[in-house]
Amino acid sequence: MSKVRKRLHMPGLLVVGDAARLIDPLTGGGGISNACISGKMAAESILLSRDRQEAGQIYEDRVRERFEVPHMRGGWFMKEKLMEVSDELIEAVVDALHSVDLGTFSPQELINAVASTRPSLMEEIRRFAGL
Ligand SMILES: Cc1cc2nc3c(=O)[nH]c(=O)nc-3n(C[C@H](O)[C@H](O)[C@H](O)COP(=O)(O)OP(=O)(O)OC[C@H]3O[C@@H](n4cnc5c(N)ncnc54)[C@H](O)[C@@H]3O)c2cc1C
């Protein structure tokens, strides 16, 4: 689960779907719909363009605007951050979810709940949050 590919076209080739890495980097979801959408975008870009280079550029711009900028960069950042976290902290957070009101809880409340049961993890939480 990586970032969207750096290059999505070359003369005569438009890269779509999984090959373009159009999967949510955080959840791994959306692969089927993203493959369909990017395939449609590739076909439209070819129809709209005068030559291969232009088709590639139109396609690349559309894919980056649709997938990369608003959504996947944030997901990729979160995935990278979560990979720094120990299994123990993830388990502590899941345990702590039992003690908060899921309808209204705040991140601080969750941190407090973890701290009350596993104070030894506070240093890792501070590092994760950049405190
Ligand atoms: C176990 C699993 C579960 C998943 N569950 C979900 C889910 O619930 N929801 C969701 O949205 N996504 C899910 N995905 C992801 C989703 O399947 C992919 O994101 C999606 O299929 C990507 O479509 P694609 O067309 O890019 O690639 P693919 O579906 O992989 O299609 C590529 C095709 O190219 C063919 N091919 C490869 N090499 C060559 C070659 N040299 N010559 C000719 N043909 C070739 C392959 O055989 C394949 O048929 C799941 C994936 C897996 C592995």
The ligand as a Gaussian input file, in Angstrom:
#p B3LYP/6-31G(d) Opt

LIG

0 1
 C       -8.235000     -11.039000      -1.694000
 C       -8.593000      -9.677000      -2.222000
 C       -9.778000      -9.102000      -1.818000
 C      -10.160000      -7.849000      -2.305000
 N      -11.335000      -7.291000      -1.893000
 C      -11.730000      -6.111000      -2.399000
 C      -12.977000      -5.541000      -2.034000
 O      -13.757000      -6.099000      -1.252000
 N      -13.310000      -4.337000      -2.576000
 C      -12.497000      -3.682000      -3.436000
 O      -12.833000      -2.599000      -3.907000
 N      -11.299000      -4.202000      -3.800000
 C      -10.895000      -5.408000      -3.318000
 N       -9.690000      -5.940000      -3.710000
 C       -8.836000      -5.184000      -4.623000
 C       -9.367000      -5.320000      -6.064000
 O       -9.484000      -6.685000      -6.399000
 C       -8.380000      -4.641000      -7.015000
 O       -8.089000      -3.331000      -6.538000
 C       -8.969000      -4.537000      -8.407000
 O       -9.297000      -5.830000      -8.896000
 C       -7.958000      -3.887000      -9.342000
 O       -8.430000      -3.988000     -10.650000
 P       -7.387000      -3.905000     -11.840000
 O       -8.196000      -3.997000     -13.082000
 O       -6.505000      -2.725000     -11.641000
 O       -6.430000      -5.168000     -11.664000
 P       -6.816000      -6.706000     -11.722000
 O       -8.222000      -6.950000     -11.296000
 O       -5.704000      -7.416000     -11.000000
 O       -6.760000      -7.038000     -13.264000
 C       -5.528000      -7.194000     -13.932000
 C       -5.729000      -8.286000     -14.974000
 O       -4.577000      -8.313000     -15.833000
 C       -4.238000      -9.659000     -16.042000
 N       -2.801000      -9.676000     -16.407000
 C       -1.737000      -9.557000     -15.610000
 N       -0.607000      -9.641000     -16.321000
 C       -0.972000      -9.794000     -17.592000
 C       -0.247000      -9.943000     -18.808000
 N        1.077000      -9.911000     -18.833000
 N       -0.934000     -10.089000     -19.940000
 C       -2.305000     -10.115000     -19.932000
 N       -3.042000      -9.979000     -18.815000
 C       -2.387000      -9.828000     -17.670000
 C       -4.539000     -10.356000     -14.744000
 O       -4.711000     -11.746000     -14.943000
 C       -5.857000      -9.668000     -14.348000
 O       -6.972000     -10.316000     -14.887000
 C       -9.312000      -7.173000      -3.215000
 C       -8.118000      -7.788000      -3.630000
 C       -7.775000      -9.017000      -3.134000
 C       -6.477000      -9.646000      -3.600000

